[in-house]
Amino acid sequence: MMGPAHSLSGAAAWLGVGAAAAAAGRPMPWPVVLVGALICAGAALAPDLDHKAATISRAFGPLSRGLCEIVDKLSYAVYKATKKQGDPRRSGGHRTLTHTWLWAVLIGAGASVLAITGGRWAVLGILFAHMVLAIEGLLWRAARGSSSDVLVWLLAATSAWILAGVLDKPGNGADWLFTEPGQEYLWLGLPIVLGALVHDIGDSLTVSGCPILWPIPVGRKRWYPIGPPKAMRFRAGSWVELKVLMPVFMLLGGVGCAAALNVI
């Protein structure tokens, strides 16, 4: 999938979780619905940090481009070190390590630990990074081009500061789900895990599939590309993604948001 579809699917997924939480009697405060959807939309772009042409590789200028090269080399090294006889040869690390359930869990857990141990500035950093990605993904037309990067960063920084201030107010969600003292913002890892997994599921629908299950082997392959029957797959950026899936994500997100906020 392309970046905009990934971001929309991430936002829709968190709004669906919000609807499920409301139905289960643990409704999210509206700031958690909003912030979680934005974080999930941003996190749904993050697995492509192993691809130099991806949105995330340019989102933070030289920093993300350099990190992209490191992650690509790391992913390729892990692939070579762990592949089985049935896994094909590769020339790079795209759609390997960062496109697995294990990576998603580790990144989300790391963010949660950082949020509860690093204080307010750590929370602001997590919010800022994902606000940048959410803007790049959801507002891709307006954010296109290097000349807009500084404006995106300023908007993301302002949004992160305002949203953190809103969440900090009593009852607004800093302690949603995890209520013990010191566990404020522990939930921030959840939309990050969900966004990465939604990205992987989206990629599994495309022609190449996605090795979500690694390191669990499937037959003669450790990097088995999970996906539906090939007749049901599509190419990234095709009309199926643009004309069918993206409108569906928007519709599901709208319904999920209304349910999460008890509007319906």
ABEGO torsion letter per residue (X at the ends): XBAAAAAAAAAAAAAAAAAAAAAAGBBBBAAAAAAAAAAAAAAAAAAAAABAABAAAAAAEAAAAAAAAAAAAAAAAAAAAABBAABBBBABABGBAAABAAAAAAAAAAAAAAAAAAEAAAAAAAAAAAAAAAAAAAAAAAABEAAAAAAAAAAAAAAAAAAAAAAABBGAGAABGBABBGABGAAAAAAAAAAAAAAAAAAAABAAEBBAAOABBBEABABBBBEBBAAABBBBGBAAAAAAAAAAAAAAAAAAAAAAAGAX
